Amino acid sequence: MSDAKFEKIIELTNDAEARLLHAHLEERSIPHVIRSYHDTAYDGIFQVQFGWGHIEAPAEYREEILRIHEDLAGS
């Protein structure tokens, strides 16, 4: 995982979505990082402009992550 190049895969709308997706990716051992746009110095103003945050992962997992996200959104 340390040599893998991570890229932005999907935008997240809130903390609950981020936690749920994180749990499913961990369960499948998919390497990923959750990046929140929250900045305590500006009291979260960037989340209002840009959304909650996003998931970064190696490009080879893009389709699988998008499929998992779609499945979760449908349930």
Summary of the structure (lengths in Angstrom):
residues: 75
radius of gyration: 12.7
end to end distance: 30.1
largest distance: 35.8
contacts: 189
relative contact order: 0.28
helix: 51%
strand: 23%
